Amino acid sequence: MQTLLPHLDSIHARLTNELASLEQELKTAEEEKIRLGKERDSSSQKWMDAMRSDYGTSHQAKETYDRANDVAEAALSKWLKLLQEKIELMSGSVYFDSMPSPLRETKTNSDGRFRLLAPGSGSFAVAAIASRNVGDEVERYYWLLKIDPSAGANQSIMLSNDNLMSSGIVEVFIETR
């Protein structure tokens, strides 16, 4: 815990600032996406109207629509990219990328069970990473759990969706030290 907590504090402070900045960028990008979507819809309507009334001007109206559509698609793409950045920042991966070296390491058996012997005294945490393939995607899971030093040598830890690492869990972890 002596090396882990300063690491978590540092990452958490950086993420808090990055997320605040990213939230503002996301808000601006979403407003732009909505505005440009409305402009695209308007130019689409003008194109359809031109097709019905004056076929000669419909070509120009279609070009205007195509440009508006390209700009709206670029705004959507930018917004989606920022949203993906936010999702990645809120995952546990950011904390694990530069985590201090562990005192002990182990792997699970085929049933997902593991045994890890912690040193005799002190305060410790278990950090775990798992992944699985879902179609063409790889899902990654992160856990960071305190070991209760008063519970003795034989403790059971269940790694589940209920205790996956997220920015909220890290805040609790940092605040309860």
SULPESUL-V433658 format. One record per run of one state. SS is the DSSP state (@ for helix, = for strand, . for the rest). FROM is the first residue (numbers start at 0). TO is the last residue. If there is no record, write none. Layout:
BEGIN
SS_FROM_TO ; SS_FROM_TO
END
This chain:
BEGIN
._0_2 ; @_3_52 ; ._53_53 ; @_54_89 ; =_90_90 ; ._91_91 ; @_92_96 ; ._97_123 ; =_124_133 ; ._134_135 ; =_136_145 ; ._146_147 ; @_148_150 ; ._151_159 ; @_160_162 ; ._163_164 ; =_165_165 ; @_166_174 ; ._175_176
END
